[in-house]
Amino acid sequence: MSEKKQGIWSNPLLSSKISSPNVKPPEMLFGYLIGPFGALMAFGIFTSQLQNYLTNVLKLDLGFLTGLQLFSTILIVAANLVVGQLIERTKTLAGKARPWILLSALTLSVSSVLMFSVPFENQTARMVWIAIAYNLYYAVGFSIYNTANSTLVPVSTRNSGQRATLASFTNIASLGVMGVGSMIFPALVSMVLKEDQNLWFVAMLAVAIFTALTILLQFQFTRERVTEESGSATAETKASSISIGDQLKAAAGEKMWWLVILFYVGFQWTGAMKNGSMTFFCQWVLDNSFFVDLGIMENLGDAWGASQSLLAILGAIPMALAATVVVPLANKFGKRQTAFVGMVVGVIGGIIAGLGGSNIVPVAIGVALKCLGSAPACYLILAMLADVIDHIEFTSNIRTDGLTMSVYSALMVAGTPICNAIFSGILGASGYNQNANVALNTLGQSAVAQSAISISYIWVEAVGYAICALLIFLWTVEKNLPEEQAAIAARKKAR
């Protein structure tokens, strides 16, 4: 490594403020909570409201949206794999993931606002603009940030307990932005933004500025202790890069890797289907006269936002409470058992919500129970992946951070466009009317469209949780992990 590169990363403005060998509160708070919260805020809003914006504000053709989102998935997956390997080959005093975190302060913030600055009235021109802007965000900006951010947990420390805590903080941030996207922003949309594209732009510009500032904060308050073990952050040592082929062979040959990846696909993608259809469920399935009768809202056209906020709040409360007990439970009973019980609880909640029909009370109870059950998987998934990475290192002597976290990031970000594309197709096939008046509530769409929306919002995730429960029951990597980590440490000392 050249002296010039050392000088850049030794600059006080770019050097890490974390010097402790152990993870301490400032690192948890700024590096793994506030930083990711700001960085992922636009993603949380997009997950909840982007489909609504593209469908009901820009009035884009549903067939175009289905094709765009499916095609974009190819670019997203490819981009995440490329970024993962670029991270794996990055060797600086700042580490291998943190330089990309810094770059994303620009790429993520800029790309997050482009879809809301459409300068055309012509629909064809709009579709071209949206296609470019959509992929700049998901395939470039978000791929860079999320792959780097996901890599930080495995390389932050080998202490399994501290790693679980960092993973929990990161996922609390992810859940927080989903809360903003599903609790606060829908009310803002239904009562203020409505179909005014200029107001949407102003709101998202403010989010983009917040994103850039918090990512810079995250960069300063993180450290890659595992990366430092190999000497990749020193000028004297140049550790050889492991090829993607070797990483793939090591990972794909380990069944525990496949189990946790498939678990994550089922968990994340069914959740993406739920999030993408939530606004439509609140607009066209729930009986929103509940809020009008109480005098909270004046008309049904505004009441759907209150319904979505209520469901989101009742889902967020149990998850927030679970944040205090998930890691202690996982430390006592193991991540596997804790996540398994959670999935079972989630299935029960899904059944209650599904049987509730258009009645907001049983639906809200079921959603709250389902969200409580999802908490262990949300908070522990990164720690589970990190455990698998250590297990693979023990069995093959190869670190697969780059491959595993690029796959994780690709699956996370691809879930939204794939599920939104499927949902767009479902809406089109069910005869969804884009010009229907939301003030008519359940009378505005056909029974077929309402049923399709209900299945997308409730039943898809409930079935997914049942499958995930089986997958995580078979995941046993924790059993010998302490001994395996000790053997890895002994190998390094012997070199």
C-alpha positions in Angstrom: 0.0 0.0 0.0 1.4 3.4 -0.9 2.2 6.1 1.6 -0.3 8.3 -0.2 -3.1 5.9 0.6 -2.0 5.7 4.2 -2.0 9.5 4.4 -5.5 9.8 3.1 -6.9 7.4 5.7 -4.7 8.8 8.5 -6.3 12.2 8.0 -8.2 13.1 11.3 -11.3 13.8 9.2 -11.3 10.3 7.8 -9.8 8.3 10.7 -12.1 6.2 13.0 -12.9 7.7 16.4 -13.1 4.1 17.8 -9.9 2.9 19.4 -11.1 0.4 22.0 -10.5 -3.4 21.3 -14.1 -4.0 22.7 -17.4 -2.6 21.4 -18.6 0.3 23.5 -21.8 2.5 23.5 -20.6 5.2 21.2 -19.8 2.7 18.5 -23.2 1.0 19.0 -25.1 4.2 19.0 -23.5 6.2 16.2 -22.1 3.4 14.0 -24.8 0.8 14.2 -28.0 2.7 15.1 -28.1 6.3 14.1 -25.9 5.9 11.0 -27.9 3.0 9.5 -31.2 4.7 10.5 -30.5 7.8 8.4 -29.0 5.8 5.5 -31.9 3.4 5.3 -34.7 6.0 5.8 -35.4 6.4 2.1 -35.5 2.6 1.7 -38.1 2.4 4.5 -40.2 5.0 2.8 -39.8 3.3 -0.6 -40.8 -0.1 0.8 -44.0 1.3 2.1 -44.9 4.1 -0.4 -42.9 3.9 -3.6 -45.4 1.5 -5.2 -48.2 4.0 -4.2 -46.2 6.9 -5.6 -45.5 5.3 -9.0 -49.0 3.8 -9.3 -51.2 6.6 -8.0 -49.2 9.8 -8.2 -47.2 9.3 -11.5 -50.0 7.0 -12.9 -47.4 4.8 -14.5 -48.6 1.7 -16.4 -48.8 -1.4 -14.2 -47.3 -3.5 -17.0 -44.3 -1.1 -17.2 -43.8 -1.3 -13.4 -43.9 -5.1 -13.4 -41.3 -5.3 -16.3 -39.1 -2.5 -14.8 -38.9 -4.1 -11.3 -38.2 -7.6 -12.7 -35.5 -6.4 -15.1 -34.0 -4.2 -12.3 -33.6 -7.3 -10.1 -31.0 -8.7 -12.5 -29.0 -5.5 -12.3 -29.4 -5.3 -8.5 -28.1 -8.9 -8.0 -25.2 -8.3 -10.3 -24.3 -5.0 -8.7 -24.3 -6.5 -5.2 -22.0 -9.3 -6.2 -19.6 -6.9 -7.9 -19.7 -4.5 -4.9 -19.1 -7.5 -2.5 -15.9 -8.4 -4.4 -14.7 -4.8 -4.6 -15.1 -4.7 -0.8 -13.2 -8.0 -0.5 -10.3 -6.5 -2.5 -10.2 -3.2 -0.7 -7.2 -2.9 1.6 -6.8 0.4 3.4 -6.1 1.7 6.9 -9.9 2.4 7.1 -10.6 -1.3 6.5 -12.4 -2.9 3.5 -16.0 -1.9 4.1 -15.8 1.5 5.7 -14.4 3.3 2.5 -17.5 2.2 0.7 -19.7 3.5 3.5 -18.0 6.8 3.0 -18.6 6.8 -0.8 -22.3 5.9 -0.3 -22.8 9.2 1.6 -22.8 10.7 -1.9 -24.2 7.9 -4.1 -27.1 6.9 -1.8 -28.3 10.4 -0.9 -28.3 11.7 -4.5 -29.9 8.6 -6.0 -32.7 8.5 -3.3 -34.2 11.8 -4.5 -34.0 11.4 -8.3 -37.4 9.5 -8.7 -39.1 12.5 -7.2 -37.7 15.1 -9.5 -39.3 13.9 -12.8 -39.2 16.9 -15.1 -41.6 15.5 -17.8 -45.3 15.3 -18.3 -45.1 12.9 -21.2 -45.6 9.4 -19.9 -43.0 7.8 -22.1 -40.3 10.3 -21.0 -41.4 9.7 -17.4 -41.0 6.0 -17.7 -37.5 6.4 -19.1 -36.5 8.8 -16.3 -38.0 6.5 -13.6 -36.3 3.4 -15.1 -32.9 5.2 -14.9 -33.5 6.7 -11.5 -34.9 3.5 -10.0 -31.8 1.6 -11.0 -29.4 4.3 -9.8 -30.9 4.0 -6.4 -31.4 0.2 -6.1 -28.5 -1.1 -8.2 -25.9 1.6 -7.4 -26.5 3.7 -4.4 -28.2 1.1 -2.2 -26.0 -1.8 -3.3 -22.9 0.1 -2.3 -24.2 1.1 1.1 -26.1 -2.0 2.1 -23.3 -4.5 1.1 -20.7 -2.4 3.0 -23.0 -1.9 6.0 -23.9 -5.6 6.2 -20.2 -6.5 6.0 -19.4 -4.3 9.1 -21.0 -6.7 11.6 -18.9 -9.8 10.7 -15.7 -7.8 10.6 -16.4 -5.6 13.7 -15.4 -8.2 16.3 -15.1 -12.0 16.9 -16.9 -11.7 20.2 -20.2 -13.4 19.5 -22.1 -11.6 22.2 -20.9 -8.2 21.1 -21.6 -9.1 17.5 -25.1 -10.1 18.3 -25.6 -6.7 20.0 -24.3 -4.8 17.0 -26.5 -6.9 14.7 -29.4 -6.1 16.9 -28.7 -2.4 16.8 -28.4 -2.5 13.0 -31.7 -4.2 12.7 -33.4 -1.9 15.2 -32.3 0.9 12.8 -33.8 -1.1 9.9 -37.1 -1.6 11.7 -37.0 2.1 12.8 -37.0 3.3 9.2 -39.7 0.8 8.3 -41.7 2.4 11.1 -41.1 5.8 9.6 -42.2 4.5 6.2 -45.3 2.8 7.5 -46.3 5.0 10.4 -45.3 8.6 9.9 -45.0 8.9 6.1 -48.4 7.4 5.2 -50.2 10.0 7.4 -48.0 12.7 5.7 -49.0 11.4 2.3 -52.8 11.1 3.0 -53.1 14.5 4.6 -50.4 16.7 3.0 -48.5 15.3 0.1 -51.4 13.5 -1.6 -50.7 13.6 -5.4 -48.6 16.7 -5.4 -45.3 15.7 -7.0 -43.6 18.9 -5.9 -44.3 18.2 -2.2 -43.1 14.6 -2.6 -39.8 16.1 -4.0 -39.3 18.5 -1.0 -40.0 15.7 1.5 -37.5 13.3 -0.1 -34.8 16.1 -0.5 -34.9 16.5 3.2 -34.5 12.8 3.7 -31.5 12.7 1.3 -29.7 15.5 3.3 -30.3 13.6 6.5 -29.0 10.4 4.8 -25.7 12.0 3.8 -25.0 13.4 7.3 -25.8 10.2 9.2 -23.7 8.1 6.9 -20.7 10.3 7.6 -21.4 9.8 11.3 -21.4 6.1 10.8 -18.1 6.1 9.0 -16.4 7.9 11.9 -17.8 5.6 14.6 -17.0 2.1 13.2 -14.0 -0.1 13.3 -13.0 -3.4 11.5 -11.2 -5.4 14.2 -11.4 -8.8 12.3 -10.0 -7.1 9.1 -7.1 -5.8 11.2 -6.3 -9.3 12.4 -5.1 -10.3 8.9 -2.9 -7.2 8.6 -4.9 -5.9 5.7 -5.1 -2.5 7.3 -1.3 -2.2 7.6 1.3 -1.0 5.2 3.6 -3.9 5.8 1.3 -6.7 5.0 -0.7 -7.4 1.8 -3.0 -10.2 2.4 -3.9 -12.2 -0.7 -7.5 -11.8 -1.9 -9.6 -14.9 -2.1 -11.3 -15.4 -5.4 -15.1 -15.3 -5.7 -14.9 -18.9 -7.0 -13.1 -20.1 -3.9 -15.6 -18.2 -1.7 -18.5 -19.7 -3.6 -17.1 -23.2 -3.3 -16.6 -22.8 0.4 -20.0 -21.3 1.1 -22.1 -23.4 -1.3 -20.6 -26.6 0.1 -21.9 -25.8 3.6 -25.5 -26.7 4.2 -25.8 -24.3 7.2 -25.0 -21.5 4.8 -27.9 -22.5 2.5 -30.3 -22.9 5.5 -29.7 -19.4 6.8 -29.8 -17.9 3.2 -33.1 -19.6 2.4 -34.5 -18.6 5.8 -33.6 -15.0 5.0 -35.2 -15.2 1.6 -38.5 -16.5 3.0 -38.4 -14.0 5.9 -37.4 -10.9 3.9 -39.3 -11.4 0.7 -42.7 -12.2 2.3 -42.1 -9.2 4.4 -41.5 -7.1 1.3 -44.8 -8.4 -0.2 -46.5 -7.3 3.0 -44.9 -3.9 3.1 -45.6 -3.2 -0.6 -49.3 -4.0 -0.3 -49.9 -2.4 3.0 -51.1 1.0 1.7 -53.4 -0.7 -0.7 -54.8 -2.9 2.1 -55.5 0.1 4.2 -57.1 2.0 1.3 -59.3 -0.7 -0.2 -59.8 -3.6 2.3 -60.0 -2.1 5.8 -63.2 -0.4 6.9 -61.8 3.0 7.6 -65.1 4.4 8.8 -63.8 3.5 12.2 -61.7 6.7 12.3 -64.5 8.8 10.8 -67.0 7.6 13.4 -64.6 8.5 16.2 -64.2 12.0 14.8 -60.4 11.5 14.2 -60.8 12.0 10.5 -63.3 14.0 8.5 -63.5 11.7 5.5 -62.5 8.3 4.2 -60.1 9.8 1.8 -57.7 10.7 4.6 -58.6 7.9 7.0 -56.6 5.2 5.3 -53.4 6.9 6.4 -54.5 6.7 10.0 -55.3 3.0 9.6 -51.8 2.3 8.2 -50.2 4.4 11.0 -52.2 2.4 13.6 -51.2 -0.9 12.2 -47.6 0.2 12.0 -47.6 1.5 15.5 -49.2 -1.7 16.9 -46.6 -3.7 15.0 -43.7 -1.5 16.1 -44.5 -1.5 19.9 -44.0 -5.3 20.4 -40.9 -5.2 18.3 -39.5 -2.3 20.3 -40.2 -4.1 23.5 -38.7 -7.3 22.1 -35.4 -5.4 21.4 -34.7 -5.5 25.1 -35.0 -9.3 25.5 -34.1 -10.9 22.1 -30.3 -10.8 22.6 -30.5 -12.0 26.3 -32.9 -14.8 25.2 -30.5 -15.7 22.3 -27.5 -15.8 24.6 -29.4 -18.1 27.0 -31.3 -20.4 24.6 -29.5 -19.8 21.3 -30.4 -17.9 18.2 -31.9 -21.0 16.6 -34.5 -21.7 19.3 -35.3 -18.0 19.8 -36.0 -17.4 16.1 -37.9 -20.7 15.8 -40.4 -19.7 18.6 -40.7 -16.3 17.0 -41.7 -17.7 13.7 -44.4 -19.9 15.3 -45.8 -16.8 17.1 -45.8 -15.0 13.8 -47.8 -17.7 12.1 -50.4 -17.5 14.8 -50.6 -13.7 14.4 -51.0 -14.0 10.6 -53.9 -16.4 11.0 -55.7 -14.0 13.4 -55.1 -11.1 11.1 -56.3 -13.0 8.1 -59.5 -14.1 9.8 -60.2 -10.5 10.7 -61.3 -9.5 7.2 -62.0 -5.8 7.0 -62.4 -5.3 10.8 -59.4 -3.3 12.0 -59.5 -4.6 15.6 -58.7 -8.3 15.0 -56.4 -7.3 12.1 -54.4 -5.0 14.4 -54.1 -7.7 17.0 -52.9 -10.2 14.5 -50.4 -7.8 13.0 -49.0 -6.9 16.4 -48.6 -10.6 17.3 -47.0 -11.3 13.9 -44.5 -8.5 14.3 -43.6 -9.7 17.8 -42.8 -13.1 16.3 -40.7 -11.6 13.6 -38.5 -9.7 16.1 -35.9 -12.5 16.8 -35.2 -13.0 13.1 -35.0 -9.2 12.5 -32.5 -8.6 15.3 -30.4 -11.7 14.9 -30.1 -12.4 11.2 -26.8 -10.6 10.7 -25.3 -12.3 13.8 -26.5 -15.7 12.4 -24.8 -15.0 9.1 -21.6 -13.9 10.9 -21.7 -17.2 12.8 -21.9 -19.1 9.5 -19.0 -17.1 8.1 -16.9 -18.1 11.1 -18.0 -21.8 10.7 -17.0 -21.8 7.1 -13.6 -20.2 8.0 -13.1 -23.1 10.5 -14.0 -25.8 7.9 -12.3 -24.4 4.8 -9.9 -21.7 6.2 -11.6 -19.2 3.9 -13.4 -16.0 4.9 -16.5 -15.5 2.8 -17.5 -12.0 4.1 -17.5 -10.5 0.6 -19.7 -13.2 -1.0 -22.0 -13.8 1.9 -22.8 -10.2 2.5 -23.2 -9.3 -1.1 -25.7 -12.2 -1.4 -27.4 -11.0 1.8 -27.6 -7.4 0.5 -28.8 -8.5 -3.0 -31.5 -10.6 -1.4 -32.6 -7.7 0.8 -32.7 -5.1 -1.9 -34.0 -7.4 -4.6 -36.9 -8.5 -2.4 -38.7 -5.1 -2.8 -38.7 -4.8 -6.6 -39.4 -8.5 -7.2 -42.3 -8.5 -4.7 -43.6 -5.1 -6.0 -43.4 -6.5 -9.6 -45.4 -9.5 -8.5 -47.9 -7.3 -6.7 -48.2 -5.0 -9.7 -49.0 -8.1 -11.8 -51.5 -9.3 -9.2 -53.2 -5.8 -9.3 -53.4 -5.9 -13.0 -54.8 -9.4 -13.1 -57.4 -8.7 -10.5 -58.8 -5.7 -12.4 -57.4 -3.0 -10.0 -58.7 0.5 -11.0 -56.0 3.1 -10.7 -58.5 5.9 -11.1 -60.8 4.8 -8.3 -61.7 7.3 -5.6 -60.0 6.3 -2.3 -62.8 8.2 -0.5 -65.1 5.3 -1.5 -62.9 2.9 0.6 -63.9 -0.7 0.1 -66.5 0.2 -2.5 -63.8 1.6 -4.8 -62.4 -1.8 -5.9 -63.8 -5.2 -6.9 -64.1 -8.1 -4.5 -61.4 -9.9 -6.6 -59.0 -7.0 -6.2 -59.7 -6.7 -2.5 -59.1 -10.5 -2.0 -55.8 -10.3 -4.0 -54.6 -7.4 -1.8 -55.6 -9.3 1.4 -53.6 -12.4 0.4 -50.6 -10.2 -0.5 -50.6 -8.3 2.8 -51.4 -11.1 5.3 -51.4 -14.7 4.0 -48.2 -14.7 2.0 -46.1 -13.7 5.0 -47.9 -16.1 7.3 -47.1 -19.0 5.0 -43.6 -17.8 4.7 -43.1 -17.8 8.4 -44.2 -21.4 8.7 -41.6 -22.4 6.1 -38.9 -20.3 7.9 -39.7 -22.0 11.2 -38.8 -25.4 9.6 -35.6 -24.0 8.1 -34.3 -22.5 11.3 -35.1 -25.6 13.2 -32.6 -27.4 11.1 -29.9 -24.7 11.6 -27.4 -26.0 14.2 -24.2 -24.0 13.5 -24.1 -22.5 17.1 -23.5 -25.9 18.7 -19.7 -26.0 18.3 -19.1 -22.4 17.4 -17.0 -21.4 20.5 -14.6 -24.3 19.9 -14.4 -23.5 16.2 -13.6 -19.8 16.9 -10.9 -20.9 19.4 -9.3 -23.1 16.7 -9.3 -20.2 14.2 -7.5 -18.0 16.7 -5.0 -20.8 17.4 -4.3 -21.1 13.7 -3.6 -17.4 13.4 -1.2 -17.5 16.3 0.7 -20.4 14.8 1.4 -18.5 11.5 
